[in-house]
Amino acid sequence: MDPSTTYSVSPRYAVGEVEDTLHLLGGRELVSLQLPSGDAVSAVSRLLSRPFTRADVDEAFGVHAPVVADLVDELVVRDVVVGAPTRPAADAAPDPVGRLDDPHQAELAHVLDEARRNGGDRTGLGRPRDPRTPARVALVGDAIPTLLASLAEALPSAELTDEADADLVIAAGGRRVLREVGARMHAAGRDWLPIHPFDGRFQLVGPVVVPAEGPCLECVALRWASTTPFAADHAAAADAVAPIARDPGLDAIAAGFAARYAARWVFARDWLVASTVLVVEPKVLSAEAHPVFRVARCGTCGPRPYAGVVSPWRA
């Protein structure tokens, strides 16, 4: 254990005691620690119930502290326990490890933990926002009234602001509206998140569009059209037909995922949300994430000579 680090259980895991065994359950992952006695289990459980340091271990376990410290190190290696500097630099944003015990990260603990687990090289993606301050989000488009309440509920760590001051612009509306927003954001070099119109079968969300780095709105449209048997006519047909009526339940689902995208981008620069489109198919109660790459022949961000090359910052 590093004496300058504060440790806590990852928000993915919940702790429970069964006789002489301590269980840490995280979804489909179970870590079970068999200890010498029920008292030992209770003592370790109390330690893991709050943030702790090596000094706390020494004080609580005395001569047995080295054994417990080795146990903590093993849990860190297995990504069950996470650590962050006890006294970070004054001008440094907290490490986005995701800690339920940190009042500045509690609301975002799961979001930050998910982004950290996705890994990848984020050095070219810009500095994430400090979790101690709310994200500044702008909502634009012609479908905002139906999404505003759902987004506000799903992203309470954000405050609404004007487009010019926003950390991220979220656009919801028809195809023409999204293209107009995309052109504006591309010209300004601004990151933005599209919530695509429902086409009667599929609702798409994402990806976060990062100009000059990831796929743009047109790249997504070209990739999506290529999955249909009428790729050459898809754009013209989709622009010509009348929009499908909004569905409040589907809007709530789309808003929830959009809030997840926004938080993981603004606070953690998670490369996954900048290279993945979520496809919701309400008929079969399905939601699938699909990677999407830049298109060399894209009229907005192309042409480029390196067609098919994965973005260098993707894991």
C-alpha positions in Angstrom: 0.0 0.0 0.0 1.2 3.5 -0.8 1.1 5.7 2.3 0.2 8.7 0.2 -2.9 7.1 -1.3 -6.5 6.9 -0.1 -8.2 3.7 -1.0 -11.9 2.8 -1.4 -13.9 0.0 -2.9 -14.8 0.5 -6.5 -18.5 1.6 -7.0 -18.9 -1.6 -9.1 -18.7 -3.8 -6.0 -20.9 -4.3 -3.0 -19.5 -5.9 0.2 -21.2 -8.6 2.3 -20.3 -11.0 5.1 -21.1 -14.7 5.3 -19.6 -16.3 8.4 -15.8 -16.4 7.8 -16.0 -15.2 4.2 -16.1 -11.7 2.9 -17.8 -11.3 -0.5 -17.4 -8.5 -3.0 -20.0 -8.8 -5.7 -19.8 -6.7 -8.9 -22.4 -7.8 -11.5 -21.1 -11.2 -12.8 -17.8 -10.9 -10.9 -17.5 -12.3 -7.4 -14.4 -12.0 -5.2 -14.6 -14.1 -2.0 -12.0 -13.7 0.8 -11.9 -16.5 3.4 -10.5 -15.1 6.6 -9.5 -16.7 9.9 -12.7 -15.8 11.7 -16.0 -13.9 11.6 -14.4 -11.2 13.7 -11.7 -10.8 11.1 -14.3 -10.6 8.3 -16.2 -7.9 10.2 -13.0 -5.9 10.8 -12.0 -5.9 7.1 -15.6 -5.1 6.1 -15.5 -2.1 8.4 -12.2 -1.0 6.8 -13.7 -1.3 3.3 -16.9 0.5 4.2 -15.2 3.9 4.0 -12.1 5.5 2.5 -8.9 4.4 4.2 -5.1 4.8 4.1 -2.2 2.7 5.2 -2.2 4.5 8.5 -5.8 3.4 9.1 -4.8 -0.2 8.4 -1.9 0.0 10.9 -4.1 1.5 13.5 -7.0 -1.0 13.1 -5.0 -4.2 12.7 -1.7 -3.7 14.6 0.7 -6.6 14.1 -1.6 -8.0 11.4 -1.5 -4.8 9.4 1.1 -6.1 6.9 -1.2 -9.1 6.0 -4.2 -6.8 5.5 -2.0 -4.4 3.4 -1.1 -7.3 1.2 -4.7 -8.2 0.9 -5.6 -4.6 -0.1 -2.8 -4.6 -2.7 -4.2 -7.8 -4.2 -7.7 -6.2 -4.4 -6.1 -3.1 -6.1 -4.5 -5.4 -8.7 -7.9 -7.0 -9.3 -9.5 -3.6 -9.7 -11.9 -4.2 -6.8 -10.3 -1.4 -4.7 -9.2 1.8 -6.3 -6.8 4.5 -5.0 -6.2 8.2 -5.5 -3.7 10.6 -4.1 -4.6 11.7 -0.5 -3.5 15.3 -1.1 -3.6 16.1 -4.9 -2.1 19.3 -6.2 -4.3 22.3 -5.6 -4.8 22.9 -9.3 -5.3 19.3 -10.3 -8.7 17.8 -11.0 -9.4 14.7 -8.9 -8.4 11.4 -10.6 -11.5 10.1 -12.3 -11.4 6.8 -10.5 -15.0 6.8 -9.4 -15.4 7.0 -5.6 -18.7 6.8 -3.8 -17.1 8.1 -0.6 -15.9 11.4 -2.3 -18.8 13.9 -2.0 -17.5 15.6 -5.2 -17.6 12.3 -7.1 -20.5 10.4 -5.5 -23.0 11.4 -8.1 -20.6 10.5 -10.9 -18.9 7.5 -9.2 -20.3 4.9 -11.6 -19.7 7.0 -14.7 -16.1 7.7 -13.8 -15.5 4.1 -12.9 -16.9 3.0 -16.2 -14.7 5.4 -18.1 -11.6 4.4 -16.2 -12.2 0.7 -16.9 -12.5 1.4 -20.6 -8.8 2.5 -20.6 -7.3 3.8 -23.8 -5.0 6.7 -24.5 -6.8 10.0 -23.8 -3.8 12.3 -24.1 -5.1 13.9 -27.3 -8.7 14.3 -26.1 -8.3 17.4 -23.9 -8.6 17.9 -20.2 -11.7 16.5 -18.5 -13.8 18.8 -16.3 -13.2 18.7 -12.6 -16.0 16.6 -11.0 -16.2 19.2 -8.3 -17.9 21.6 -10.7 -21.0 21.0 -12.8 -20.8 20.3 -16.5 -22.1 23.1 -18.7 -24.4 21.6 -21.3 -26.3 23.3 -24.1 -29.4 21.7 -25.6 -30.2 22.6 -29.2 -32.6 21.3 -31.9 -36.3 21.0 -32.6 -37.0 18.0 -30.3 -35.9 19.7 -27.1 -39.2 20.1 -25.2 -39.8 16.4 -25.1 -36.2 15.6 -24.0 -35.5 18.5 -21.6 -37.2 17.1 -18.5 -35.7 13.6 -19.1 -32.2 15.0 -19.6 -32.4 17.2 -16.5 -33.4 14.2 -14.4 -30.7 12.0 -15.9 -27.9 14.5 -15.7 -28.3 16.5 -12.4 -24.5 17.2 -12.4 -25.0 19.6 -15.3 -26.3 23.1 -15.6 -27.9 24.4 -18.8 -26.1 27.2 -20.6 -25.7 28.8 -24.0 -24.0 27.0 -26.8 -21.0 29.3 -26.8 -20.2 28.6 -23.1 -21.0 24.8 -23.1 -18.6 22.0 -22.4 -20.8 19.9 -24.7 -23.6 20.7 -27.0 -26.4 18.1 -27.1 -28.6 18.2 -30.2 -31.9 16.5 -30.7 -34.0 16.9 -33.8 -34.6 15.9 -37.4 -31.9 15.1 -39.9 -31.7 18.6 -41.4 -31.5 20.1 -37.9 -28.7 17.8 -36.9 -26.8 18.5 -40.1 -27.0 22.2 -39.5 -25.7 21.8 -35.9 -23.0 19.4 -37.2 -21.8 22.0 -39.8 -21.7 24.7 -37.1 -19.9 22.6 -34.6 -17.4 21.4 -37.3 -16.6 24.9 -38.3 -16.1 25.9 -34.7 -14.2 22.8 -33.7 -16.6 22.1 -30.9 -17.6 18.7 -29.4 -21.2 17.8 -29.6 -23.6 14.8 -29.1 -26.4 14.0 -31.5 -29.7 12.3 -30.5 -30.9 11.1 -33.8 -34.6 11.1 -34.9 -36.5 7.9 -34.4 -37.0 6.2 -37.8 -39.9 4.0 -36.7 -37.7 1.1 -35.8 -34.4 2.4 -34.5 -33.4 5.2 -32.2 -29.7 6.2 -32.4 -27.7 8.1 -29.8 -24.2 9.3 -30.3 -21.3 9.2 -30.7 -19.9 12.3 -29.2 -18.5 14.1 -32.3 -14.9 15.3 -31.8 -13.9 17.3 -34.8 -10.6 16.2 -36.5 -10.4 13.2 -34.1 -13.4 10.9 -34.4 -16.3 10.2 -36.8 -18.6 13.1 -37.7 -22.4 13.0 -38.2 -22.0 12.3 -41.9 -19.6 9.4 -41.2 -22.3 7.9 -38.9 -25.0 8.4 -41.6 -22.8 6.8 -44.3 -22.0 3.8 -42.0 -25.7 3.5 -41.0 -26.9 3.6 -44.6 -24.4 0.9 -45.6 -26.2 -1.5 -43.3 -29.4 -1.2 -45.4 -30.2 -2.9 -48.7 -30.8 0.6 -50.3 -27.6 2.4 -49.2 -27.4 4.7 -52.3 -31.0 5.9 -51.8 -31.1 6.0 -48.0 -30.2 9.6 -47.4 -32.7 11.0 -50.0 -35.5 8.8 -48.8 -34.9 9.6 -45.1 -34.9 13.3 -45.9 -38.1 13.1 -47.9 -40.4 11.2 -45.5 -42.4 12.8 -42.7 -40.9 12.6 -39.2 -42.1 9.8 -37.0 -44.1 11.0 -34.0 -42.1 11.2 -30.8 -42.6 8.6 -28.1 -42.2 9.9 -24.5 -41.0 6.5 -23.2 -38.4 6.3 -26.0 -37.4 9.9 -25.4 -36.7 9.0 -21.7 -34.5 6.1 -22.7 -32.6 8.2 -25.3 -32.1 11.0 -22.8 -30.8 8.6 -20.1 -28.2 7.2 -22.5 -27.3 10.7 -23.8 -26.7 11.9 -20.2 -24.4 8.9 -19.7 -22.5 9.8 -22.9 -22.2 13.4 -21.9 -21.0 12.7 -18.4 -18.4 10.2 -19.5 -17.1 12.6 -22.1 -17.1 15.9 -20.1 -15.7 14.4 -16.8 -13.5 11.6 -18.1 -12.8 12.0 -21.8 -13.9 8.4 -22.3 -12.8 7.4 -25.9 -15.6 4.8 -26.1 -18.4 7.4 -26.2 -16.6 9.2 -29.0 -16.4 6.1 -31.2 -19.7 4.3 -30.4 -23.2 4.7 -31.6 -26.0 3.2 -29.4 -28.8 1.6 -31.4 -32.1 1.2 -29.5 -34.8 -1.1 -31.0 -37.9 -0.7 -28.8 -39.9 -3.5 -30.6 -37.6 -6.2 -29.3 -36.5 -4.3 -26.2 -32.9 -4.2 -27.4 -30.0 -1.7 -27.1 -26.7 -2.4 -28.7 -23.5 -0.4 -28.9 -21.7 -0.4 -32.3 -18.2 1.0 -33.0 -18.2 3.6 -35.8 -15.1 4.8 -37.6 -14.4 7.8 -39.8 -15.2 7.4 -43.5 -12.5 8.4 -46.0 -15.0 9.7 -48.5 -16.9 11.7 -46.0 -17.8 15.1 -47.4 -17.6 16.8 -44.0 -14.3 15.6 -42.5 -12.7 13.8 -45.5 -11.3 12.9 -47.9 -8.3 11.3 -46.1 -5.7 8.9 -47.4 -5.8 6.6 -44.4 -9.2 4.9 -44.9 -9.9 2.2 -42.4 -7.2 3.1 -39.9 -8.5 3.1 -36.3 -8.2 6.4 -34.5 -4.9 6.4 -32.7 -6.4 7.2 -29.4 -8.8 4.2 -29.4 -7.7 1.4 -27.1 
